[in-house]
Amino acid sequence: MISPWLPAALAGVLLSTAPVHPRIEAFLDRTLPTGPGGTVAVARHGTLVHCAGFGLADREAGTRAGCDTAYDVMSITKQFTAAAIMKLQMAGKLRTTDRISVHLGRVPADKRLITVRHLLTHTSGLTDLGDDYDPVSRDTMVRRALTSPLRSVPGTEFHYSNVGYSLLAAVVEKASGRSYEQFLAERLFAPAGMTSTGYVLPRWAPGQIAVEYDRDGERRGRPTEHPWAADGPYWYLRGNGGMLSTARDMYRWHRALEGDTILSRKAKAEMFRARVLVDRTAKLYYAYGWGVFPRTEFGRVAEHDGGNDWSYGDLARSLDKGVMVFWITNHAYRQGRWNLEELNGELTPGLLRASLK
């Protein structure tokens, strides 16, 4: 789920991997208590000014986290799915105003009004289904999603829906004639120079993928060690989460979005438009795969976080000031000492602030 205002949950001693920005390093030294591992990256005006790990990516092997450590970026995956939809719209393969029946075939009467845009903005009314690791195929996921009861009339209310983004991944496959990961790899990641982002297609180096740890510090394994199909996560997770990436690749993604390599100016304007009010107090809106804060001290900020039972991360971009912040940890929760709430709202705004001084 997206954060009420750029939450943070990190801990660890920063370990240097170039580049390291002194002011950002000093901020992190003040902010991060001792604990688990992770990575922080900050870019400004097209340059990666800080990309460093802290703590360990694999405690048992003693592997330090770094700029090229790969993590499950969790719900940050949704922006890749949204960008794939925009890419297909640019190619004339679909429109965001299409009803989903155009791409998924006949749907029950209560879901006939659901559009691709409703899925993108979490306003379809669809509920989530089973566990991320249930062995569910694409067609089974689609059938169960379309026969499940709606929480609200399509287009009327915001209800964060992972299954909505899995349906979008199915739409990507139907409209492109390619598998979801293949389409993203060919049309998004390769043009952006992203060599370490995907499910199973990247050639991960030994030990490159971080191990995740639970609240008690017990090893939960790498994301690829959880129950997956041969071609990636099962379909309650595919398209809405589970993508693996590195801080360096997230910087490359940010750079691609700054230009027109991946998406046209018109496509980006549509994708980042603040559409659905999520939090009135925080003035947070949902766009397509991004949360948007139209007015902050950093200008317009597009942001999305991601979390599971073990890890947590956040990506934020100032659309007006050319700044990106990405941080992620492989051990986000710890009983009795620290958790997400204890550092809520500190790290991402602090990094944005430090980078703009």
Secondary structure, 3 states (H helix, E strand, C coil): CCCCCCCCCCCCCEECCCCCCHHHHHHHHHHCCCCCCEEEEEEECCEEEEEEEECEEECCCCEECCCCCEEECHHHHHHHHHHHHHHHHHCCCCCCCCECHHHHCCCCHHHCCCEHHHHHCCCCCCCCCCCCCCCCCHHHHHHHHHHCCCCCCCCCCCCCCHHHHHHHHHHHHHHHCCCHHHHHHHHHHHHHCCCCCECCCCCCCCCCECCEECCCCCEEECHHHCCCECCECCCCCCCCCCCEEEHHHHHHHHHHHHCCCCCCHHHHHHHCCCCEEEECCCCEEECCCCEEECCCCCCCEEEEEEECCCCEEEEEEECCCCEEEEEEECCCCECCCECCHHHCCCHHHHHHHHHHC
